Amino acid sequence: DPPAYANGPVQGYRLFCTETATGREQNVEVDGLSYRLEGLKKFTEYTLRFLAYNRYGPGVSTEDVTVTTLSD
């Protein structure tokens, strides 16, 4: 969902995806409210967090969400 209190119109979202075991983080610019992550490793734990940004800069990120991928 969009932020409850935005300091102006939201221009986009940023998704941070960290592979828990290695600490390797990727971030992706996301235009809409959904995004499909691809290329993840099997049986691997990832931590995700999101933030919205506008012309004033990034907002506060969400709490971390931890997920574990399954097999193919």
Contacts in CASP RR format, 6 or more apart in sequence:
PFRMAT RR
TARGET T0000
AUTHOR 0000-0000-0000
METHOD contacts of the structure
MODEL  1
DPPAYANGPVQGYRLFCTETATGREQNVEVDGLSYRLEGLKKFTEYTLRF
LAYNRYGPGVSTEDVTVTTLSD
1 33 0 8 1.000
2 10 0 8 1.000
2 33 0 8 1.000
2 52 0 8 1.000
3 10 0 8 1.000
3 52 0 8 1.000
3 59 0 8 1.000
6 52 0 8 1.000
6 54 0 8 1.000
7 54 0 8 1.000
7 56 0 8 1.000
8 54 0 8 1.000
8 55 0 8 1.000
8 56 0 8 1.000
9 54 0 8 1.000
10 52 0 8 1.000
10 53 0 8 1.000
10 54 0 8 1.000
11 53 0 8 1.000
11 54 0 8 1.000
11 55 0 8 1.000
12 29 0 8 1.000
12 30 0 8 1.000
12 31 0 8 1.000
12 32 0 8 1.000
12 52 0 8 1.000
12 53 0 8 1.000
12 54 0 8 1.000
13 29 0 8 1.000
13 30 0 8 1.000
13 31 0 8 1.000
13 32 0 8 1.000
13 33 0 8 1.000
13 50 0 8 1.000
13 51 0 8 1.000
13 52 0 8 1.000
13 53 0 8 1.000
14 27 0 8 1.000
14 28 0 8 1.000
14 29 0 8 1.000
14 30 0 8 1.000
14 50 0 8 1.000
14 51 0 8 1.000
14 53 0 8 1.000
14 58 0 8 1.000
15 27 0 8 1.000
15 28 0 8 1.000
15 30 0 8 1.000
15 35 0 8 1.000
15 37 0 8 1.000
15 48 0 8 1.000
15 49 0 8 1.000
15 50 0 8 1.000
16 25 0 8 1.000
16 26 0 8 1.000
16 27 0 8 1.000
16 48 0 8 1.000
16 49 0 8 1.000
16 50 0 8 1.000
16 51 0 8 1.000
16 61 0 8 1.000
17 25 0 8 1.000
17 26 0 8 1.000
17 27 0 8 1.000
17 28 0 8 1.000
17 37 0 8 1.000
17 46 0 8 1.000
17 47 0 8 1.000
17 48 0 8 1.000
18 24 0 8 1.000
18 25 0 8 1.000
18 26 0 8 1.000
18 46 0 8 1.000
18 47 0 8 1.000
18 48 0 8 1.000
19 25 0 8 1.000
19 41 0 8 1.000
19 44 0 8 1.000
19 45 0 8 1.000
19 46 0 8 1.000
20 44 0 8 1.000
20 45 0 8 1.000
20 46 0 8 1.000
20 47 0 8 1.000
20 66 0 8 1.000
21 44 0 8 1.000
21 45 0 8 1.000
28 35 0 8 1.000
40 46 0 8 1.000
40 69 0 8 1.000
41 69 0 8 1.000
42 69 0 8 1.000
42 70 0 8 1.000
42 71 0 8 1.000
42 72 0 8 1.000
43 68 0 8 1.000
43 69 0 8 1.000
43 70 0 8 1.000
43 71 0 8 1.000
44 68 0 8 1.000
44 69 0 8 1.000
45 66 0 8 1.000
45 67 0 8 1.000
45 68 0 8 1.000
46 66 0 8 1.000
46 67 0 8 1.000
46 68 0 8 1.000
46 69 0 8 1.000
47 64 0 8 1.000
47 65 0 8 1.000
47 66 0 8 1.000
48 64 0 8 1.000
48 65 0 8 1.000
48 66 0 8 1.000
48 67 0 8 1.000
49 61 0 8 1.000
49 62 0 8 1.000
49 63 0 8 1.000
49 64 0 8 1.000
49 65 0 8 1.000
50 61 0 8 1.000
50 62 0 8 1.000
51 58 0 8 1.000
51 59 0 8 1.000
51 60 0 8 1.000
51 61 0 8 1.000
51 62 0 8 1.000
52 58 0 8 1.000
52 59 0 8 1.000
53 59 0 8 1.000
END
